[in-house]
Structures are given as structure tokens and as C-alpha cells.
């Protein structure tokens, strides 16, 4: 099985959101999230196989002379791209995932030649960058996910909303107990675009 980390897909359960910034902080500071982020990655892997890439490049950027040996070229590439999409290219960025076995990063974005060039320039030597088309930016998806998750319990009695999160491929994933009941109501309330309603099991707290 491919060891893939979906780091930019924010996975929310009961209003708790885990996103790319937490992963980047973990790399740069050595701090961890106590396992919460790992759980989010595993859940996203099961639900989000990689789509075929529209385009790709292989990095040629040399490693910095003072590179931390515990941080891989792939990790440094992700850190650079995270900085790009937090700045001038935020309007076209949708999401990002990491495929460790292939030494590759998958990037979903609104097609943009300046961003594609900057992202490929950020890729370290040997790291493959796979670019996928999207039609929505991350800020729009985050705002939609926030609206949906503001009151997750408002639907109790009709259906149960269990998870809300942004999928890096360009939609908000809404996990419920009964998709047939939930989907028309959720899409009527929040619009039909960028929403995918799916069944998820009830989460159970570990007893130890």
C-alpha cells in the first residue's frame, strides 16, 4: 500500500480542524499533535485516492548546505510550497498531498502558469510534483466548511452530522449517518457546489 500523507485536507470532527499548517509546524519545530494529525491522514487516505495528474515536473533545486538531515527533500519541498500558497498564489491553491513512496507531492490548483512555475522551482532535486486541475480556491472551501460546521447538531432528529472537512481535491466532505436524508437538506441549505455527502460511522472514544 502506498504510504501517502494528505496534509492539506483539513479534516474536521465536532468542529476540530486539522490542516497543513499543523504539519508544517511539526516539521519545523519538532512538535507533534499527539497523534491527532496522524489519525486525520489515515482517514483521508481511505477516502481520497490520488486523481490522475494533469501535469508534472521533477525538481532540480539543490538541497541547502545546512539542511537538517531529519527533514527530507520532499518535506522541504512541501514547506516551500506551503509558503508560496500562503502568499501571492493563495487565490489559485486548492490542496496538497504527499506520496512518500513515490517521492512526490500532489497539488490541486486552479490552473495558473505563474504558480506552476513557482511550485516546480520550489521542488528539490528528485522530488516529483504532480499538478491537478481544480475550479475553486482553498479560502472558498474553508469558508464553506466553517459555515456547515458552525452548528453540527442542528440536524439532530433528522440525521446526524458527524464530520465536516475540506478535501484537497476541491470539495467539502460532509460525513453523516444517513446520506439519503442528509444530502438534499445540506445542499438546499448551503448550495450544491463543492459539497460531497458521505456515510461515516460514529466515532468512539478509546477507553484505556
Secondary structure as GFF3:
##gff-version 3
##sequence-region A 1 208
A	DSSP	beta_strand	4	5	.	.	.	ID=ss1
A	DSSP	beta_strand	11	13	.	.	.	ID=ss2
A	DSSP	beta_strand	16	18	.	.	.	ID=ss3
A	DSSP	alpha_helix	20	29	.	.	.	ID=ss4
A	DSSP	alpha_helix	36	47	.	.	.	ID=ss5
A	DSSP	beta_strand	55	58	.	.	.	ID=ss6
A	DSSP	alpha_helix	73	85	.	.	.	ID=ss7
A	DSSP	beta_strand	93	99	.	.	.	ID=ss8
A	DSSP	beta_strand	104	109	.	.	.	ID=ss9
A	DSSP	alpha_helix	113	122	.	.	.	ID=ss10
A	DSSP	beta_strand	128	133	.	.	.	ID=ss11
A	DSSP	alpha_helix	138	149	.	.	.	ID=ss12
A	DSSP	beta_strand	161	167	.	.	.	ID=ss13
A	DSSP	beta_strand	171	176	.	.	.	ID=ss14
A	DSSP	alpha_helix	179	190	.	.	.	ID=ss15
A	DSSP	beta_strand	195	199	.	.	.	ID=ss16
###
